Every structure is written in structure tokens, then in C-alpha cells.
């Protein structure tokens, strides 16, 4: 249910664009982000920082798009969000005991994360910084060099595919590894001794 709510604004934007175009989709996106925050507050009395930031950006750039009838503003929103994330992750590289990458992945996987050195966490964090920066740049490239429909597909589908391709290998790498069972070890030892000829 939480996953559906997290993707609700994106799904609403995509569906309404197919039905009514970019300005209808922008208005729907503003409403959807507002409903998303209201739902989280009603359920948990808390709202994720990312949802607040996204909602503010949608309100600012979405309102500019509707008032000026210029879709470039809402197209800029994704890039600004990606660059805000890139700066936030970069700041966490130099401040605090754990980077934002470490906090996010440990929260997503659970407390039993495979042991990783602080140096590797920081290198991984820089990879996230680069990822967000590049996605932000790619968004503007698609927006200015391809059709509006292509940009919508990139925003809704392409970015999420890129995120999965970037994230999934890290999750598998950090998943806790099951230690060999003691019984298996003793069984292996017994088997090995059985194979050794009795020289007594």
C-alpha cells in the first residue's frame, strides 16, 4: 500500500497526460502530491522529507507552467529535484557519521547488512551523487531535444528503470550472507575423514 501511495503522483501524472495533455497532467500532479502528503500525515502523523521537497517543487514549477502556459517549467522540476538530492548526498559525505547512501540502504535492507568499510560507503555515496547529477542533466537533454511525449515517458518510465538498474546490484551486494551451518561443516569434515585411508 505504501509503495502504491509513493508512486501515486507519478501514475496520476502519466495517466492524465495520456488523456488530457501536459497542462491537465500538471494540475493533476499538484493535487496528487497534496493528497499524498495528506494521506501520510493521516496515517502516521509524519511526512517524508523527500515528499515535502517534491511537493514544494511541483507546486512552484507546476504553478508556473499553468499560469504561463509553458511546459518547460514542469520539465525543469525533475532536474532541480535530482540536483538537490545530489547536493544533499554530497554534503552528507563530509558531515555526520554516516552518509545518506548508508542510511538509505541500511534502512531498505534492514539491520543485518553485509559489513562494508567506511571508505567503501563513501565511495558508494559519491556514485549516488554522480547518478543524481547525471539523471538531472539527462532530463534536460531529453526535454530540449525530443518531443514532449518522449520526455514524459523518460520521466515516468526511464528514470525509474535507471534507478532500478543502479540500485538493485547494490542491494544484492549488501544483502546479508548466510553463514555455513555448523552441521554442514562437521558433515564435510566427517566425509573427508572417511575418504582418508586408515594407516594405523
N, C-alpha and C positions, 0 to 999 in steps of 0.2 A: 504493500500500500504506500509506504514511504517513497519507494522508487517511482511509483506512478505519479505521486504528487510532485516529486523533484523534476520530472520530465513534463509535467502538465503544461507549463507555459510554452515549451518548445513544440509540443504536439499541437496545441491550440494555434500557435502561430503558423505552423506548416499547413494545417487543415484549412484555416481561414484564408491563407494566401491562395490556395488552390481554388477556393470558392469565390473570393471577392477581391483579390489583388493585395498589393503591398500596404495600402492605407488602411483597409479593413483589418489586415493581419496585424498592423502596428497597434491599432486600437484594442484589438483582442489581446495582444501581448501585454499591454498595460494592465488591463483588467485581470488577466490570468496571473500575473506576478503579484498583484494586490490580493487576490484570492489565496494564492499560495502562502503568503505571509500570514494572512488571517487564519488559515487552517492550522498552520504550525503553532501559532500563538494559542489558538483554542485548544489544541491537543496537548501541548507541552509547556505553554507559557514561556517559551523561548523561541528565538528565530535565529537561524544560522547566519553568521556574518556574511557569507557569500550571497545568501538570498537578499539581504539588505542592500548590499552593494549592487547586485544585479537589478533590483527593483528601482533603485535611485537612477542608475544609468538608463534603464528602459524608460522611466518617467521623463528624464531630461531629453534624451535623444529622440524618444518616441513623440513627445510633445512638439519638439522642433520639426520633426517630419510631418506631423499632421497640420501644424499651424502654417508652415511654409510650403507644404505640399512638395517636399523634396526628400526622396528616399535615401539620399546619401547620409543623412544624419543617423538613421536607424542602422545603416550598414556599418557606420563607424563604431557603433556600440560594442560589438564583439571584440574589435581590435583594442579598444580602450580597456575593456574588462581583462583581456589577456595580458595587456601590458601592466595593469595594476597588479595582477597575480604574479607576473614576472618580477616586479619590483619588490613585492611583499616577500616572495621566496628568497630573493637576493638579500634583503635586509636580515632575514632570519639566519642567513649564512654567517653573519657577523655578530648577531645578537642572540642571547639565550643559549641554554644548554643543548637544546635540540632544534634542528631545522624544521621548517614546515613540512618538508617531504617526510622526515622521520615521524613526525606527529601524525600526519595523514595516513601513511602506510601502516604504522603500528595500530592505529585506530581501526583501519579497514580489515586488517588481518587478525588482530587480537593480540593478547599479551605474549603469546608464545611465538615470537618472531625469531627466525634464524639469526644467530649472532653476527653482527656486522660492525666493523670498526667505525669510530667517529670519522676517520678520514674518508672511508667509502660513503658514509651517509652524506658528507659534504660534497663529494663528487657527484653523487646522485642528485643532490639538491641543485647543483649547477646545471645538470642535464634538464631538470624541470624548468629552471629559469630560461634556458635556451629554447625549450619546447614552447613555452607560452609566448615568448618573444617572436618566434618563427610563425606560430599559428596566427598571431595578431597581424604580422606582415602579410602572410598568405591571404588572410581575409580581405585586406585592402586590394591586393593584387587581383583576386577573383572579382571583387566588386567593381573595379575600374576597367577590367579587360574582358569581362564576359557578361552575358546577359543577366538580367535581374533574376530570372528563374534559375539559372545556374548558380548564382550566389546563394539563393535560398536553399537549394539542395546542398551546397557546400556547408552552409551554416548549420543546417539541421542534421544532415547525414554525414558529410565529410569530416567535420570536426570531431564528431563522436567516434567515428571509425579510427581516426588518427589517435584519439585519446586511448581507445582500447588497445590499439597496436603498441602504443607506448607504455601503457600501464600493465597489461596482462603479464608480459615477461617478468616484470619486476615483482609482481605478486607471487608468481610461481617460484621465483628465485628466493624470496623471503619467507615462503611458507615453511613452517617447522618441519624438520626431517625426523621421521620416526626412528628412534634408536633400535638397534638389533636386539631382539628378545634374548634374555639370559638363557632360556631353554634352547633357543636355536644355537647359541654359542657352544653350550655344553654338548648338544647333539652333534655339532660339527667336530668337536674335539673327540667324542666317542668314535665317530665314524673314522676319523684319522687314525686313532689308536688301533681300531680294528684292522686297518689296512697295513699296519706295521707288523712285520713278521716277528714271532716270538723267538728271540735268540738265546733265551735262558737255557 
